[in-house]
Amino acid sequence: MIKSLSNCSKITIVPKDIPIDVYAALIDFCDVFVTSDTGTMHIAAARKFSESGGQLRNKTAVFSIFGATSARMYGYDSYNSHFLNPGQDAPSKLYISNAVCRNLTCVNKKAKKCKKIRCFEGINEFEVAKDIINYLSKEQ
């Protein structure tokens, strides 16, 4: 999906092995956070508070992509009243795949035995990229 964007110079891939408070602080510096349904999505959508009382941005737009897990309970979408609103002062938008299997092994990833991973079938990465670009162009 990153390759779908015309200008990748401002994109940062965050390492997976940093402390959670550092991770949350890095996300707070982002204008946009693109994620799947993971704990990072909830960190991005949560309102951030500083222990020292300093001001945090809380203006990260969250674009989340759901595969085989249910977006209904866990997804954030500012444009659809059937989903949660984020704690950010920015919108959120979610994209739901056409996954053919939505079974328990999709929740318990270690039990997954799919020969062909099809969790994200039907996600249009160009639509996601277009929505992000549109959001960023309005924010400038």
The first five atom37 places (N, CA, C, CB, O) and aatype in JSON, in Angstrom:
{
  "aatype": [12, 9, 11, 15, 10, 15, 2, 4, 15, 11, 9, 16, 9, 19, 14, 11, 3, 9, 14, 9, 3, 19, 18, 0, 0, 10, 9, 3, 13, 4, 3, 19, 13, 19, 16, 15, 3, 16, 7, 16, 12, 8, 9, 0, 0, 0, 1, 11, 13, 15, 6, 15, 7, 7, 5, 10, 1, 2, 11, 16, 0, 19, 13, 15, 9, 13, 7, 0, 16, 15, 0, 1, 12, 18, 7, 18, 3, 15, 18, 2, 15, 8, 13, 10, 2, 14, 7, 5, 3, 0, 14, 15, 11, 10, 18, 9, 15, 2, 0, 19, 4, 1, 2, 10, 16, 4, 19, 2, 11, 11, 0, 11, 11, 4, 11, 11, 9, 1, 4, 13, 6, 7, 9, 2, 6, 13, 6, 19, 0, 11, 3, 9, 9, 2, 18, 10, 15, 11, 6, 5],
  "atom_mask": [
    [1, 1, 1, 1, 1],
    [1, 1, 1, 1, 1],
    [1, 1, 1, 1, 1],
    [1, 1, 1, 1, 1],
    [1, 1, 1, 1, 1],
    [1, 1, 1, 1, 1],
    [1, 1, 1, 1, 1],
    [1, 1, 1, 1, 1],
    [1, 1, 1, 1, 1],
    [1, 1, 1, 1, 1],
    [1, 1, 1, 1, 1],
    [1, 1, 1, 1, 1],
    [1, 1, 1, 1, 1],
    [1, 1, 1, 1, 1],
    [1, 1, 1, 1, 1],
    [1, 1, 1, 1, 1],
    [1, 1, 1, 1, 1],
    [1, 1, 1, 1, 1],
    [1, 1, 1, 1, 1],
    [1, 1, 1, 1, 1],
    [1, 1, 1, 1, 1],
    [1, 1, 1, 1, 1],
    [1, 1, 1, 1, 1],
    [1, 1, 1, 1, 1],
    [1, 1, 1, 1, 1],
    [1, 1, 1, 1, 1],
    [1, 1, 1, 1, 1],
    [1, 1, 1, 1, 1],
    [1, 1, 1, 1, 1],
    [1, 1, 1, 1, 1],
    [1, 1, 1, 1, 1],
    [1, 1, 1, 1, 1],
    [1, 1, 1, 1, 1],
    [1, 1, 1, 1, 1],
    [1, 1, 1, 1, 1],
    [1, 1, 1, 1, 1],
    [1, 1, 1, 1, 1],
    [1, 1, 1, 1, 1],
    [1, 1, 1, 0, 1],
    [1, 1, 1, 1, 1],
    [1, 1, 1, 1, 1],
    [1, 1, 1, 1, 1],
    [1, 1, 1, 1, 1],
    [1, 1, 1, 1, 1],
    [1, 1, 1, 1, 1],
    [1, 1, 1, 1, 1],
    [1, 1, 1, 1, 1],
    [1, 1, 1, 1, 1],
    [1, 1, 1, 1, 1],
    [1, 1, 1, 1, 1],
    [1, 1, 1, 1, 1],
    [1, 1, 1, 1, 1],
    [1, 1, 1, 0, 1],
    [1, 1, 1, 0, 1],
    [1, 1, 1, 1, 1],
    [1, 1, 1, 1, 1],
    [1, 1, 1, 1, 1],
    [1, 1, 1, 1, 1],
    [1, 1, 1, 1, 1],
    [1, 1, 1, 1, 1],
    [1, 1, 1, 1, 1],
    [1, 1, 1, 1, 1],
    [1, 1, 1, 1, 1],
    [1, 1, 1, 1, 1],
    [1, 1, 1, 1, 1],
    [1, 1, 1, 1, 1],
    [1, 1, 1, 0, 1],
    [1, 1, 1, 1, 1],
    [1, 1, 1, 1, 1],
    [1, 1, 1, 1, 1],
    [1, 1, 1, 1, 1],
    [1, 1, 1, 1, 1],
    [1, 1, 1, 1, 1],
    [1, 1, 1, 1, 1],
    [1, 1, 1, 0, 1],
    [1, 1, 1, 1, 1],
    [1, 1, 1, 1, 1],
    [1, 1, 1, 1, 1],
    [1, 1, 1, 1, 1],
    [1, 1, 1, 1, 1],
    [1, 1, 1, 1, 1],
    [1, 1, 1, 1, 1],
    [1, 1, 1, 1, 1],
    [1, 1, 1, 1, 1],
    [1, 1, 1, 1, 1],
    [1, 1, 1, 1, 1],
    [1, 1, 1, 0, 1],
    [1, 1, 1, 1, 1],
    [1, 1, 1, 1, 1],
    [1, 1, 1, 1, 1],
    [1, 1, 1, 1, 1],
    [1, 1, 1, 1, 1],
    [1, 1, 1, 1, 1],
    [1, 1, 1, 1, 1],
    [1, 1, 1, 1, 1],
    [1, 1, 1, 1, 1],
    [1, 1, 1, 1, 1],
    [1, 1, 1, 1, 1],
    [1, 1, 1, 1, 1],
    [1, 1, 1, 1, 1],
    [1, 1, 1, 1, 1],
    [1, 1, 1, 1, 1],
    [1, 1, 1, 1, 1],
    [1, 1, 1, 1, 1],
    [1, 1, 1, 1, 1],
    [1, 1, 1, 1, 1],
    [1, 1, 1, 1, 1],
    [1, 1, 1, 1, 1],
    [1, 1, 1, 1, 1],
    [1, 1, 1, 1, 1],
    [1, 1, 1, 1, 1],
    [1, 1, 1, 1, 1],
    [1, 1, 1, 1, 1],
    [1, 1, 1, 1, 1],
    [1, 1, 1, 1, 1],
    [1, 1, 1, 1, 1],
    [1, 1, 1, 1, 1],
    [1, 1, 1, 1, 1],
    [1, 1, 1, 1, 1],
    [1, 1, 1, 1, 1],
    [1, 1, 1, 1, 1],
    [1, 1, 1, 0, 1],
    [1, 1, 1, 1, 1],
    [1, 1, 1, 1, 1],
    [1, 1, 1, 1, 1],
    [1, 1, 1, 1, 1],
    [1, 1, 1, 1, 1],
    [1, 1, 1, 1, 1],
    [1, 1, 1, 1, 1],
    [1, 1, 1, 1, 1],
    [1, 1, 1, 1, 1],
    [1, 1, 1, 1, 1],
    [1, 1, 1, 1, 1],
    [1, 1, 1, 1, 1],
    [1, 1, 1, 1, 1],
    [1, 1, 1, 1, 1],
    [1, 1, 1, 1, 1],
    [1, 1, 1, 1, 1],
    [1, 1, 1, 1, 1],
    [1, 1, 1, 1, 1]
  ],
  "atom_positions": [
    [[0.82, -1.18, 0.0], [0.0, 0.0, 0.0], [0.86, 1.25, 0.0], [-0.93, 0.0, 1.19], [0.5, 2.23, -0.64]],
    [[1.98, 1.26, 0.68], [2.85, 2.44, 0.72], [3.28, 2.83, -0.68], [4.08, 2.18, 1.61], [3.38, 4.01, -0.98]],
    [[3.53, 1.85, -1.53], [3.94, 2.12, -2.9], [2.84, 2.82, -3.69], [4.33, 0.83, -3.59], [3.13, 3.42, -4.73]],
    [[1.59, 2.76, -3.23], [0.48, 3.41, -3.92], [0.52, 4.92, -3.76], [-0.84, 2.87, -3.39], [-0.09, 5.65, -4.55]],
    [[1.22, 5.39, -2.75], [1.29, 6.83, -2.5], [2.34, 7.46, -3.39], [1.6, 7.11, -1.01], [3.4, 6.88, -3.62]],
    [[2.04, 8.65, -3.91], [2.97, 9.29, -4.83], [4.2, 9.86, -4.12], [2.27, 10.39, -5.58], [5.27, 9.91, -4.72]],
    [[4.07, 10.3, -2.87], [5.19, 10.88, -2.15], [5.39, 10.13, -0.84], [4.96, 12.4, -1.89], [4.61, 10.28, 0.1]],
    [[6.42, 9.32, -0.78], [6.67, 8.5, 0.4], [7.71, 9.12, 1.33], [7.11, 7.11, -0.01], [8.14, 8.47, 2.29]],
    [[8.13, 10.34, 1.07], [9.22, 10.94, 1.84], [8.87, 11.2, 3.3], [9.64, 12.24, 1.2], [9.76, 11.26, 4.14]],
    [[7.59, 11.34, 3.61], [7.19, 11.61, 4.99], [6.67, 10.38, 5.72], [6.13, 12.68, 5.01], [6.13, 10.5, 6.82]],
    [[6.83, 9.21, 5.13], [6.33, 7.98, 5.73], [7.43, 7.38, 6.61], [5.88, 6.97, 4.65], [8.58, 7.26, 6.19]],
    [[7.05, 7.01, 7.82], [7.99, 6.38, 8.74], [7.41, 5.04, 9.18], [8.28, 7.29, 9.97], [6.27, 4.97, 9.64]],
    [[8.19, 4.0, 9.04], [7.8, 2.69, 9.55], [8.35, 2.61, 10.97], [8.34, 1.51, 8.63], [9.56, 2.72, 11.18]],
    [[7.47, 2.41, 11.94], [7.88, 2.4, 13.35], [8.36, 1.0, 13.72], [6.7, 2.84, 14.28], [7.68, 0.02, 13.43]],
    [[9.54, 0.9, 14.36], [10.04, -0.42, 14.76], [9.1, -1.08, 15.76], [11.44, -0.29, 15.38], [8.43, -0.41, 16.53]],
    [[9.05, -2.41, 15.73], [8.11, -3.13, 16.59], [8.61, -3.33, 18.02], [7.81, -4.46, 15.99], [7.84, -3.76, 18.88]],
    [[9.86, -3.04, 18.3], [10.41, -3.36, 19.62], [10.76, -2.12, 20.45], [11.65, -4.21, 19.46], [11.81, -2.07, 21.08]],
    [[9.87, -1.12, 20.45], [10.08, 0.06, 21.29], [9.07, 0.05, 22.43], [9.96, 1.38, 20.45], [8.0, -0.55, 22.31]],
    [[9.39, 0.71, 23.55], [8.45, 0.74, 24.68], [7.12, 1.39, 24.29], [9.08, 1.51, 25.87], [7.08, 2.27, 23.42]],
    [[6.06, 0.96, 24.92], [4.72, 1.41, 24.54], [4.53, 2.91, 24.72], [3.68, 0.66, 25.36], [3.83, 3.53, 23.93]],
    [[5.13, 3.51, 25.75], [4.98, 4.96, 25.94], [5.7, 5.74, 24.85], [5.5, 5.38, 27.32], [5.22, 6.8, 24.42]],
    [[6.83, 5.24, 24.4], [7.56, 5.87, 23.3], [6.74, 5.72, 22.02], [8.98, 5.25, 23.13], [6.64, 6.66, 21.22]],
    [[6.18, 4.55, 21.84], [5.34, 4.28, 20.67], [4.16, 5.25, 20.63], [4.83, 2.82, 20.7], [3.87, 5.84, 19.58]],
    [[3.48, 5.43, 21.75], [2.34, 6.34, 21.81], [2.77, 7.77, 21.53], [1.67, 6.25, 23.19], [2.06, 8.51, 20.85]],
    [[3.92, 8.17, 22.04], [4.43, 9.52, 21.79], [4.76, 9.72, 20.32], [5.67, 9.8, 22.64], [4.46, 10.78, 19.76]],
    [[5.36, 8.72, 19.68], [5.66, 8.82, 18.25], [4.37, 8.94, 17.43], [6.46, 7.59, 17.79], [4.3, 9.74, 16.49]],
    [[3.38, 8.17, 17.79], [2.1, 8.25, 17.08], [1.5, 9.63, 17.22], [1.12, 7.18, 17.6], [0.88, 10.13, 16.28]],
    [[1.67, 10.26, 18.37], [1.11, 11.59, 18.6], [1.71, 12.62, 17.65], [1.32, 12.01, 20.04], [1.09, 13.65, 17.39]],
    [[2.9, 12.37, 17.15], [3.53, 13.28, 16.18], [3.01, 13.07, 14.76], [5.05, 13.09, 16.21], [3.27, 13.89, 13.88]],
    [[2.3, 11.99, 14.53], [1.83, 11.65, 13.18], [0.58, 12.44, 12.81], [1.54, 10.15, 13.08], [-0.27, 12.72, 13.66]],
    [[0.48, 12.79, 11.55], [-0.76, 13.36, 11.03], [-1.73, 12.24, 10.69], [-0.48, 14.24, 9.78], [-2.94, 12.39, 10.87]],
    [[-1.19, 11.12, 10.2], [-1.99, 9.96, 9.8], [-1.31, 8.7, 10.31], [-2.17, 9.91, 8.24], [-0.09, 8.58, 10.27]],
    [[-2.12, 7.76, 10.79], [-1.61, 6.47, 11.22], [-2.42, 5.4, 10.51], [-1.69, 6.3, 12.77], [-3.64, 5.34, 10.65]],
    [[-1.74, 4.55, 9.73], [-2.39, 3.47, 8.99], [-2.05, 2.16, 9.69], [-1.94, 3.45, 7.48], [-0.88, 1.87, 9.94]],
    [[-3.08, 1.37, 9.99], [-2.86, 0.17, 10.79], [-3.91, -0.89, 10.46], [-2.89, 0.51, 12.28], [-4.94, -0.61, 9.85]],
    [[-3.62, -2.08, 10.88], [-4.64, -3.13, 10.84], [-5.26, -3.21, 12.24], [-4.03, -4.53, 10.41], [-4.95, -2.39, 13.1]],
    [[-6.13, -4.17, 12.44], [-6.78, -4.34, 13.74], [-5.79, -4.97, 14.72], [-8.06, -5.21, 13.62], [-5.71, -6.19, 14.84]],
    [[-5.06, -4.13, 15.41], [-4.08, -4.57, 16.4], [-4.11, -3.61, 17.58], [-2.65, -4.66, 15.78], [-4.85, -2.62, 17.56]],
    [[-3.33, -3.9, 18.57], [-3.22, -2.99, 19.71], [-2.74, -1.62, 19.3], [0.0, 0.0, 0.0], [-3.1, -0.62, 19.93]],
    [[-1.93, -1.55, 18.25], [-1.43, -0.25, 17.79], [-2.57, 0.64, 17.31], [-0.41, -0.44, 16.66], [-2.5, 1.86, 17.47]],
    [[-3.6, 0.06, 16.75], [-4.76, 0.85, 16.32], [-5.4, 1.52, 17.53], [-5.79, -0.05, 15.58], [-5.78, 2.69, 17.46]],
    [[-5.53, 0.79, 18.62], [-6.16, 1.34, 19.82], [-5.26, 2.39, 20.47], [-6.47, 0.22, 20.82], [-5.76, 3.37, 21.01]],
    [[-3.96, 2.2, 20.42], [-3.03, 3.21, 20.94], [-3.17, 4.48, 20.11], [-1.56, 2.69, 20.91], [-3.21, 5.58, 20.66]],
    [[-3.23, 4.34, 18.8], [-3.34, 5.5, 17.91], [-4.65, 6.24, 18.14], [-3.24, 5.07, 16.45], [-4.67, 7.48, 18.14]],
    [[-5.75, 5.52, 18.34], [-7.06, 6.14, 18.49], [-7.28, 6.73, 19.89], [-8.14, 5.13, 18.19], [-8.14, 7.6, 20.06]],
    [[-6.53, 6.28, 20.87], [-6.72, 6.74, 22.25], [-6.22, 8.18, 22.43], [-5.99, 5.81, 23.24], [-5.26, 8.6, 21.8]],
    [[-6.89, 8.89, 23.3], [-6.44, 10.25, 23.65], [-5.18, 10.13, 24.49], [-7.56, 11.03, 24.42], [-5.12, 9.32, 25.42]],
    [[-4.18, 10.93, 24.17], [-2.9, 10.88, 24.87], [-2.84, 11.97, 25.95], [-1.72, 11.05, 23.87], [-3.29, 13.1, 25.74]],
    [[-2.28, 11.61, 27.09], [-2.08, 12.54, 28.19], [-0.62, 12.46, 28.63], [-3.04, 12.23, 29.38], [-0.03, 11.39, 28.65]],
    [[-0.06, 13.6, 28.98], [1.33, 13.66, 29.42], [1.38, 13.58, 30.95], [2.01, 14.95, 28.92], [0.62, 14.25, 31.64]],
    [[2.29, 12.75, 31.46], [2.46, 12.66, 32.92], [2.95, 13.98, 33.5], [3.43, 11.54, 33.27], [2.66, 14.29, 34.65]],
    [[3.7, 14.74, 32.72], [4.26, 16.01, 33.2], [3.26, 17.15, 33.07], [5.53, 16.35, 32.45], [3.52, 18.26, 33.54]],
    [[2.13, 16.89, 32.44], [1.14, 17.94, 32.25], [1.34, 18.73, 30.97], [0.0, 0.0, 0.0], [0.58, 19.66, 30.69]],
    [[2.35, 18.37, 30.19], [2.61, 19.04, 28.91], [1.49, 18.77, 27.91], [0.0, 0.0, 0.0], [0.75, 17.8, 28.02]],
    [[1.39, 19.65, 26.94], [0.35, 19.55, 25.93], [0.74, 18.54, 24.85], [0.08, 20.93, 25.3], [1.86, 18.58, 24.34]],
    [[-0.16, 17.65, 24.51], [0.05, 16.72, 23.42], [-0.89, 17.07, 22.27], [-0.18, 15.25, 23.88], [-1.92, 17.72, 22.48]],
    [[-0.54, 16.66, 21.06], [-1.3, 17.03, 19.86], [-2.7, 16.41, 19.83], [-0.55, 16.63, 18.62], [-3.69, 17.13, 19.71]],
    [[-2.77, 15.09, 19.95], [-4.04, 14.36, 19.82], [-4.76, 14.71, 18.53], [-4.94, 14.66, 21.02], [-5.97, 14.93, 18.52]],
    [[-3.99, 14.77, 17.44], [-4.57, 15.11, 16.12], [-4.15, 14.1, 15.06], [-4.13, 16.52, 15.7], [-3.92, 14.47, 13.91]],
    [[-4.06, 12.84, 15.44], [-3.67, 11.8, 14.51], [-4.91, 11.15, 13.91], [-2.79, 10.75, 15.21], [-5.72, 10.56, 14.63]],
    [[-5.05, 11.25, 12.59], [-6.15, 10.57, 11.9], [-5.78, 9.09, 11.78], [-6.41, 11.2, 10.47], [-4.66, 8.75, 11.4]],
    [[-6.72, 8.21, 12.1], [-6.46, 6.77, 12.11], [-7.22, 6.11, 10.95], [-6.87, 6.13, 13.48], [-8.45, 6.18, 10.87]],
    [[-6.47, 5.47, 10.07], [-7.03, 4.7, 8.96], [-6.73, 3.24, 9.25], [-6.43, 5.16, 7.56], [-5.57, 2.83, 9.22]],
    [[-7.76, 2.46, 9.53], [-7.55, 1.07, 9.94], [-8.16, 0.09, 8.93], [-8.14, 0.82, 11.32], [-9.22, 0.34, 8.35]],
    [[-7.46, -1.01, 8.76], [-7.85, -2.02, 7.79], [-8.16, -3.32, 8.53], [-6.72, -2.24, 6.73], [-7.32, -3.86, 9.25]],
    [[-9.39, -3.81, 8.34], [-9.82, -5.03, 9.01], [-9.87, -6.17, 8.02], [-11.2, -4.84, 9.67], [-10.44, -6.06, 6.93]],
    [[-9.27, -7.27, 8.41], [-9.29, -8.48, 7.6], [-10.4, -9.39, 8.07], [0.0, 0.0, 0.0], [-11.58, -9.09, 7.87]],
    [[-10.02, -10.49, 8.7], [-11.01, -11.49, 9.1], [-11.64, -11.19, 10.46], [-10.36, -12.85, 9.14], [-12.66, -11.78, 10.81]],
    [[-11.06, -10.28, 11.24], [-11.66, -9.97, 12.54], [-12.79, -8.96, 12.37], [-10.59, -9.42, 13.51], [-12.84, -8.23, 11.38]],
    [[-13.69, -8.93, 13.32], [-14.88, -8.09, 13.24], [-14.56, -6.63, 13.55], [-15.94, -8.6, 14.19], [-14.0, -6.31, 14.6]],
    [[-14.91, -5.77, 12.64], [-14.73, -4.33, 12.86], [-15.85, -3.76, 13.73], [-14.68, -3.58, 11.51], [-15.7, -2.7, 14.33]],
    [[-16.94, -4.46, 13.8], [-18.13, -3.97, 14.51], [-17.84, -3.64, 15.98], [-19.24, -5.0, 14.42], [-18.31, -2.63, 16.49]],
    [[-17.1, -4.49, 16.65], [-16.82, -4.29, 18.07], [-15.59, -3.41, 18.31], [-16.62, -5.63, 18.74], [-15.52, -2.71, 19.33]],
    [[-14.65, -3.43, 17.4], [-13.35, -2.85, 17.69], [-12.93, -1.71, 16.79], [-12.33, -3.91, 17.63], [-11.91, -1.07, 17.04]],
    [[-13.69, -1.43, 15.74], [-13.26, -0.45, 14.75], [-13.64, 0.97, 15.08], [0.0, 0.0, 0.0], [-14.63, 1.22, 15.78]],
    [[-12.85, 1.91, 14.58], [-13.09, 3.34, 14.75], [-13.4, 3.93, 13.39], [-11.87, 4.06, 15.41], [-12.63, 3.76, 12.44]],
    [[-14.54, 4.62, 13.28], [-14.89, 5.27, 12.03], [-15.75, 6.49, 12.35], [-15.63, 4.29, 11.06], [-16.89, 6.35, 12.79]],
    [[-15.21, 7.65, 12.13], [-15.9, 8.9, 12.43], [-17.08, 9.15, 11.5], [-14.94, 10.06, 12.35], [-17.95, 9.97, 11.8]],
    [[-17.12, 8.46, 10.37], [-18.12, 8.7, 9.35], [-19.28, 7.71, 9.42], [-17.49, 8.63, 8.0], [-20.21, 7.79, 8.62]],
    [[-19.24, 6.78, 10.36], [-20.26, 5.75, 10.44], [-20.65, 5.55, 11.91], [-19.75, 4.41, 9.82], [-19.82, 5.14, 12.73]],
    [[-21.9, 5.84, 12.23], [-22.36, 5.79, 13.63], [-22.38, 4.38, 14.22], [-23.75, 6.38, 13.72], [-22.58, 4.22, 15.42]],
    [[-22.17, 3.35, 13.41], [-22.15, 1.97, 13.91], [-20.79, 1.59, 14.51], [-22.49, 1.01, 12.77], [-20.63, 0.49, 15.03]],
    [[-19.84, 2.5, 14.44], [-18.49, 2.22, 14.95], [-18.09, 3.27, 15.98], [-17.47, 2.17, 13.8], [-18.73, 4.31, 16.11]],
    [[-17.02, 2.97, 16.7], [-16.52, 3.87, 17.74], [-15.91, 5.13, 17.15], [-15.48, 3.14, 18.59], [-15.41, 5.13, 16.02]],
    [[-15.95, 6.21, 17.92], [-15.22, 7.42, 17.56], [-13.88, 7.37, 18.28], [-16.02, 8.71, 17.94], [-13.79, 6.85, 19.4]],
    [[-12.83, 7.89, 17.67], [-11.53, 7.87, 18.33], [-11.45, 8.97, 19.39], [-10.4, 8.05, 17.31], [-12.29, 9.87, 19.43]],
    [[-10.45, 8.89, 20.24], [-10.21, 9.92, 21.24], [-9.41, 11.08, 20.68], [0.0, 0.0, 0.0], [-9.09, 12.02, 21.4]],
    [[-9.07, 11.01, 19.42], [-8.28, 12.04, 18.76], [-9.15, 13.19, 18.27], [-7.49, 11.44, 17.6], [-10.35, 13.02, 18.04]],
    [[-8.55, 14.35, 18.11], [-9.23, 15.49, 17.5], [-9.0, 15.45, 15.99], [-8.73, 16.85, 18.12], [-8.66, 16.46, 15.37]],
    [[-9.18, 14.29, 15.44], [-9.01, 14.02, 14.01], [-9.92, 12.84, 13.68], [-7.5, 13.71, 13.63], [-10.28, 12.06, 14.56]],
    [[-10.29, 12.71, 12.42], [-11.2, 11.62, 12.07], [-10.52, 10.26, 12.01], [-11.85, 11.9, 10.74], [-9.29, 10.15, 11.98]],
    [[-11.35, 9.25, 11.99], [-10.87, 7.88, 11.77], [-11.72, 7.3, 10.65], [-10.96, 7.0, 13.08], [-12.86, 7.72, 10.43]],
    [[-11.16, 6.33, 9.95], [-11.89, 5.66, 8.88], [-11.43, 4.23, 8.84], [-11.68, 6.37, 7.49], [-10.24, 3.94, 8.97]],
    [[-12.37, 3.32, 8.66], [-11.97, 1.92, 8.57], [-12.4, 1.32, 7.24], [-12.57, 1.12, 9.72], [-13.34, 1.77, 6.59]],
    [[-11.68, 0.28, 6.88], [-11.9, -0.45, 5.63], [-12.03, -1.91, 6.01], [-10.73, -0.21, 4.59], [-11.2, -2.44, 6.75]],
    [[-13.07, -2.56, 5.5], [-13.35, -3.95, 5.87], [-13.18, -4.83, 4.63], [-14.78, -4.1, 6.46], [-13.71, -4.53, 3.56]],
    [[-12.44, -5.9, 4.79], [-12.19, -6.82, 3.68], [-13.42, -7.68, 3.39], [-10.98, -7.72, 3.98], [-14.42, -7.65, 4.11]],
    [[-13.3, -8.43, 2.33], [-14.31, -9.42, 1.97], [-13.79, -10.81, 2.33], [-14.67, -9.34, 0.46], [-13.96, -11.75, 1.55]],
    [[-13.18, -10.95, 3.48], [-12.59, -12.23, 3.89], [-13.63, -13.34, 3.82], [-12.0, -12.14, 5.32], [-14.75, -13.18, 4.31]],
    [[-13.25, -14.45, 3.22], [-14.19, -15.56, 3.07], [-14.33, -16.37, 4.34], [-13.75, -16.45, 1.94], [-15.36, -17.02, 4.55]],
    [[-13.32, -16.34, 5.18], [-13.42, -17.1, 6.43], [-13.3, -16.13, 7.6], [-12.31, -18.2, 6.51], [-12.34, -15.36, 7.7]],
    [[-14.24, -16.18, 8.46], [-14.22, -15.37, 9.68], [-14.44, -16.33, 10.84], [-15.32, -14.21, 9.66], [-15.49, -16.33, 11.48]],
    [[-13.41, -17.14, 11.1], [-13.56, -18.14, 12.14], [-12.6, -17.86, 13.29], [-13.31, -19.53, 11.57], [-11.85, -16.89, 13.26]],
    [[-12.63, -18.71, 14.31], [-11.83, -18.49, 15.51], [-10.33, -18.49, 15.25], [-12.15, -19.54, 16.52], [-9.58, -17.84, 15.98]],
    [[-9.88, -19.2, 14.23], [-8.44, -19.2, 13.97], [-7.96, -17.83, 13.49], [-8.08, -20.26, 12.94], [-6.77, -17.53, 13.56]],
    [[-8.89, -17.0, 13.01], [-8.5, -15.66, 12.6], [-8.26, -14.77, 13.82], [-9.59, -15.04, 11.7], [-7.5, -13.8, 13.74]],
    [[-8.89, -15.09, 14.92], [-8.67, -14.35, 16.15], [-7.41, -14.88, 16.84], [-9.9, -14.45, 17.09], [-6.58, -14.11, 17.31]],
    [[-7.28, -16.2, 16.9], [-6.1, -16.83, 17.49], [-5.1, -17.12, 16.37], [-6.48, -18.15, 18.28], [-5.08, -18.22, 15.81]],
    [[-4.27, -16.13, 16.05], [-3.38, -16.22, 14.89], [-2.43, -17.43, 14.94], [-2.56, -14.96, 14.79], [-2.04, -17.94, 13.89]],
    [[-2.07, -17.88, 16.12], [-1.16, -19.03, 16.22], [-1.83, -20.32, 15.77], [-0.67, -19.18, 17.66], [-1.14, -21.27, 15.39]],
    [[-3.15, -20.37, 15.8], [-3.88, -21.57, 15.38], [-4.21, -21.55, 13.88], [-5.15, -21.72, 16.19], [-4.74, -22.52, 13.34]],
    [[-3.9, -20.45, 13.25], [-4.24, -20.28, 11.82], [-3.48, -21.28, 10.97], [-3.92, -18.84, 11.35], [-2.27, -21.44, 11.11]],
    [[-4.2, -21.95, 10.1], [-3.58, -22.97, 9.25], [-3.95, -22.78, 7.77], [-3.99, -24.36, 9.72], [-4.0, -23.74, 7.01]],
    [[-4.22, -21.54, 7.38], [-4.61, -21.27, 6.0], [-3.47, -21.56, 5.04], [-5.06, -19.81, 5.85], [-2.32, -21.18, 5.29]],
    [[-3.78, -22.24, 3.95], [-2.78, -22.49, 2.91], [-2.55, -21.22, 2.11], [-3.21, -23.65, 1.98], [-1.43, -20.93, 1.69]],
    [[-3.62, -20.47, 1.9], [-3.51, -19.19, 1.2], [-4.17, -18.14, 2.08], [-4.18, -19.25, -0.23], [-5.36, -18.24, 2.39]],
    [[-3.41, -17.14, 2.49], [-3.95, -16.08, 3.34], [-4.83, -15.17, 2.48], [-2.8, -15.27, 4.04], [-4.36, -14.55, 1.52]],
    [[-6.1, -15.1, 2.85], [-7.05, -14.3, 2.08], [-7.79, -13.3, 2.98], [-8.06, -15.2, 1.37], [-8.86, -12.82, 2.62]],
    [[-7.22, -12.99, 4.12], [-7.88, -12.14, 5.1], [-8.2, -10.74, 4.58], [-7.02, -12.02, 6.32], [-9.2, -10.14, 4.97]],
    [[-7.36, -10.23, 3.69], [-7.52, -8.84, 3.26], [-8.01, -8.73, 1.82], [-6.21, -8.11, 3.4], [-7.85, -7.68, 1.18]],
    [[-8.61, -9.79, 1.3], [-9.15, -9.74, -0.05], [-10.25, -8.68, -0.14], [-9.7, -11.12, -0.48], [-11.08, -8.55, 0.77]],
    [[-10.24, -7.95, -1.22], [-11.27, -6.93, -1.43], [-10.9, -5.56, -0.92], [0.0, 0.0, 0.0], [-11.63, -4.6, -1.17]],
    [[-9.8, -5.44, -0.2], [-9.36, -4.11, 0.23], [-8.75, -3.42, -0.97], [-8.33, -4.2, 1.43], [-7.84, -3.95, -1.61]],
    [[-9.24, -2.24, -1.28], [-8.73, -1.47, -2.4], [-7.69, -0.48, -1.86], [-9.88, -0.73, -3.16], [-8.04, 0.57, -1.32]],
    [[-6.42, -0.83, -2.01], [-5.36, 0.01, -1.45], [-5.33, 1.39, -2.11], [-4.01, -0.67, -1.62], [-4.87, 2.35, -1.5]],
    [[-5.81, 1.5, -3.34], [-5.85, 2.81, -4.0], [-6.91, 3.7, -3.37], [-6.12, 2.64, -5.5], [-6.73, 4.92, -3.3]],
    [[-8.02, 3.12, -2.93], [-9.05, 3.88, -2.23], [-8.52, 4.38, -0.89], [-10.31, 3.02, -2.03], [-8.75, 5.53, -0.51]],
    [[-7.82, 3.51, -0.18], [-7.23, 3.89, 1.1], [-6.25, 5.04, 0.89], [-6.51, 2.69, 1.78], [-6.31, 6.05, 1.59]],
    [[-5.36, 4.89, -0.09], [-4.36, 5.93, -0.38], [-5.05, 7.23, -0.79], [-3.39, 5.45, -1.5], [-4.63, 8.31, -0.37]],
    [[-6.09, 7.14, -1.62], [-6.81, 8.34, -2.05], [-7.45, 9.05, -0.86], [-7.9, 7.96, -3.09], [-7.39, 10.28, -0.76]],
    [[-8.05, 8.3, 0.04], [-8.67, 8.89, 1.23], [-7.62, 9.59, 2.11], [-9.41, 7.82, 2.04], [-7.88, 10.67, 2.65]],
    [[-6.46, 8.97, 2.26], [-5.39, 9.58, 3.05], [-4.91, 10.86, 2.4], [-4.21, 8.59, 3.23], [-4.74, 11.87, 3.07]],
    [[-4.68, 10.82, 1.1], [-4.23, 12.01, 0.37], [-5.27, 13.12, 0.47], [-3.95, 11.67, -1.11], [-4.92, 14.28, 0.68]],
    [[-6.54, 12.77, 0.31], [-7.6, 13.78, 0.44], [-7.62, 14.39, 1.83], [-8.97, 13.16, 0.13], [-7.76, 15.61, 1.98]],
    [[-7.47, 13.56, 2.85], [-7.45, 14.07, 4.22], [-6.27, 15.03, 4.42], [-7.37, 12.9, 5.23], [-6.43, 16.12, 4.96]],
    [[-5.1, 14.6, 3.98], [-3.89, 15.42, 4.16], [-3.98, 16.72, 3.38], [-2.65, 14.64, 3.73], [-3.49, 17.75, 3.85]],
    [[-4.58, 16.7, 2.2], [-4.68, 17.92, 1.39], [-5.61, 18.93, 2.04], [-5.16, 17.59, -0.02], [-5.41, 20.14, 1.89]],
    [[-6.61, 18.47, 2.77], [-7.53, 19.36, 3.48], [-6.88, 19.95, 4.73], [-8.8, 18.63, 3.85], [-7.25, 21.04, 5.17]],
    [[-5.92, 19.24, 5.29], [-5.26, 19.68, 6.52], [-4.16, 20.72, 6.26], [-4.66, 18.48, 7.23], [-3.73, 21.4, 7.19]],
    [[-3.72, 20.84, 5.02], [-2.61, 21.77, 4.7], [-3.03, 23.2, 4.73], [-2.02, 21.46, 3.34], [-2.22, 24.09, 4.48]]
  ]
}
